[in-house]
Amino acid sequence: MSDLFSQSLRDVLKVSASSEPTPGGGSIAAITAGFAASMASMVCNLTIGKKKYKDVEEQVTRIRDRALALMNRAEDLVQADMAVFGRFMECYKMPASTDEEKERREHLIQEALKGATETPLDIARAAVSILELVDELAPIGSQMAISDAGVAAFLADAAVRSALLNVDINVPLIKDQSFVAKALEHKNGLLEQAAVLKDRAVATVSRRLQSS
Amino acid sequence: MSDLFSQSLRDVLKVSASSEPTPGGGSIAAITAGFAASMASMVCNLTIGKKKYKDVEEQVTRIRDRALALMNRAEDLVQADMAVFGRFMECYKMPASTDEEKERREHLIQEALKGATETPLDIARAAVSILELVDELAPIGSQMAISDAGVAAFLADAAVRSALLNVDINVPLIKDQSFVAKALEHKNGLLEQAAVLKDRAVATVSRRLQSS
């Protein structure tokens, strides 16, 4: 399971569907963000080189390059999510007979919980960055492929919301209340940003679909 | 490109991001529905065999089996989406010098457009079926994995909306107005169903996350 992205799509789905602890919802959210970035990139690639869109070619090329960078980042985030989960599971196997062992185990569990909260926040932030790109692309990307800019918006938004459920499930177990407060503030900010960007991008796509 | 699911996840993302016509947004919507089904199945697999959930084990096993069937169906739908797109592209390469050639070409384009509308409707319907499973699973699936039922709901909803954008982009080009009216009615029905099921499933997941 060390390199999920080298496995066939069929095998990735199969292992996701199983009771194996990884990939879990955070990783699947990151993969979905990767597909959102791929759709943004495709729309850019179908816009670049077309006479009709010559005026925006430079801007669309920049968007495409950032989309591809975020698509690659999704792969790193899946690795991070699976690694965090592994550390978490290891803690629960640690001995807890003496007070010292119990304290050490609890400390490492708390650290793992913080990691299991930070990585989904990173995944959601990457997906918000994809929404920023889609919001910029929706008014200028090729009319022919504009529905796929909408697909990118829906998938990136779902990736944000899916990733952030992993914040909700972990924070009740975290004792460091200042960490929890910051994580929840970060989460709410990302949710708000995602809603604004997604709604605007989808409205632009709908308008352009109606005028086609 | 004949068997996308045998390719590595990395290569699938790469070809999606390129200017290759397939896989397009409809196929990516179907893949997202597949991941939604995989998350529903995972939650079931983490519920089955646990003493705490013995009372719902039979029901959850049935949900798991239906989720796996829908995950496999996603693969067929991707193939169908890519095949339809191929037919569509072939039409545009057909000769159109004589009136007879023009008429034949236009007839086949119209048929391809109908296929390119029906397949996304099939994808959206499959994703709505996944939402029905998630809606049934959300109140009874393992508390430990309940955030992943939420992930399944967000992804299936995004798959519905993404697939249906391909209806919007094709119907303005279809001349058979009775076909168009039926397609739009079907589309609106699926959107309404998806909204109700997704909202209820996500509300259940949120309630259970708060009580954990």
Contacts between the chains, C-beta under 8 A, distances in Angstrom:
chain1	res1	chain2	res2	distance
A	4	B	9	6.5
A	5	B	8	6.5
A	5	B	9	4.8
A	5	B	10	4.1
A	5	B	13	7.8
A	6	B	8	5.2
A	6	B	9	7.7
A	6	B	10	6.4
A	7	B	8	6.4
A	7	B	9	6.3
A	8	B	5	6.5
A	8	B	6	5.3
A	8	B	7	6.4
A	8	B	8	6.1
A	8	B	9	7.5
A	9	B	4	6.5
A	9	B	5	4.8
A	9	B	6	7.7
A	9	B	7	6.3
A	9	B	8	7.5
A	9	B	9	5.4
A	9	B	12	5.1
A	9	B	31	7.2
A	10	B	5	4.1
A	10	B	6	6.4
A	10	B	75	7.1
A	12	B	9	5.1
A	13	B	5	7.8
A	13	B	34	5.4
A	13	B	35	6.8
A	13	B	38	5.0
A	13	B	71	5.9
A	14	B	38	7.9
A	16	B	35	6.7
A	16	B	38	3.9
A	16	B	39	6.9
A	16	B	41	8.0
A	16	B	42	6.2
A	17	B	37	7.2
A	17	B	38	4.0
A	17	B	39	7.9
A	17	B	41	3.8
A	17	B	42	5.8
A	17	B	45	7.3
A	17	B	67	7.3
A	17	B	68	6.3
A	17	B	71	6.1
A	18	B	41	7.7
A	18	B	42	6.8
A	18	B	45	6.0
A	19	B	42	6.9
A	19	B	45	3.8
A	19	B	46	5.5
A	24	B	42	7.4
A	24	B	145	7.9
A	24	B	148	6.2
A	25	B	39	6.2
A	25	B	147	5.7
A	25	B	148	4.1
A	25	B	150	7.6
A	25	B	151	3.8
A	28	B	35	5.4
A	28	B	38	7.2
A	28	B	39	5.9
A	28	B	151	6.0
A	28	B	155	7.3
A	29	B	151	6.3
A	31	B	9	7.2
A	31	B	35	6.8
A	32	B	32	6.3
A	32	B	35	6.6
A	32	B	155	6.2
A	32	B	158	7.6
A	34	B	13	5.4
A	35	B	13	6.8
A	35	B	16	6.7
A	35	B	28	5.3
A	35	B	31	6.8
A	35	B	32	6.6
A	37	B	17	7.2
A	38	B	13	5.0
A	38	B	14	7.9
A	38	B	16	3.9
A	38	B	17	4.0
A	38	B	28	7.2
A	39	B	16	6.8
A	39	B	17	7.9
A	39	B	25	6.2
A	39	B	28	5.9
A	41	B	16	8.0
A	41	B	17	3.8
A	41	B	18	7.7
A	42	B	16	6.3
A	42	B	17	5.7
A	42	B	18	6.7
A	42	B	19	6.8
A	42	B	24	7.4
A	45	B	17	7.4
A	45	B	18	6.0
A	45	B	19	3.8
A	46	B	19	5.5
A	67	B	17	7.3
A	68	B	17	6.3
A	71	B	13	5.9
A	71	B	17	6.1
A	75	B	10	7.2
A	145	B	24	8.0
A	146	B	169	7.4
A	147	B	25	5.7
A	147	B	165	4.0
A	147	B	166	5.8
A	147	B	168	6.5
A	147	B	169	4.2
A	148	B	24	6.3
A	148	B	25	4.1
A	148	B	165	7.8
A	150	B	25	7.6
A	150	B	161	7.9
A	150	B	162	7.1
A	150	B	165	4.5
A	151	B	25	3.8
A	151	B	28	6.0
A	151	B	29	6.3
A	151	B	162	4.1
A	151	B	165	6.2
A	154	B	158	4.3
A	154	B	161	4.8
A	154	B	162	4.8
A	155	B	28	7.3
A	155	B	32	6.2
A	155	B	158	5.4
A	155	B	162	6.5
A	157	B	158	6.9
A	158	B	32	7.6
A	158	B	154	4.3
A	158	B	155	5.4
A	158	B	157	6.9
A	158	B	158	3.7
A	161	B	150	7.9
A	161	B	154	4.8
A	162	B	150	7.1
A	162	B	151	4.1
A	162	B	154	4.8
A	162	B	155	6.5
A	165	B	147	4.0
A	165	B	148	7.8
A	165	B	150	4.5
A	165	B	151	6.1
A	165	B	154	8.0
A	165	B	205	7.2
A	165	B	209	7.3
A	166	B	147	5.8
A	168	B	147	6.5
A	168	B	206	7.7
A	168	B	209	4.8
A	169	B	146	7.3
A	169	B	147	4.2
A	169	B	209	5.9
A	169	B	212	7.1
A	172	B	212	6.0
A	205	B	165	7.2
A	206	B	168	7.7
A	209	B	165	7.3
A	209	B	168	4.7
A	209	B	169	5.9
A	212	B	169	7.1
A	212	B	172	6.0
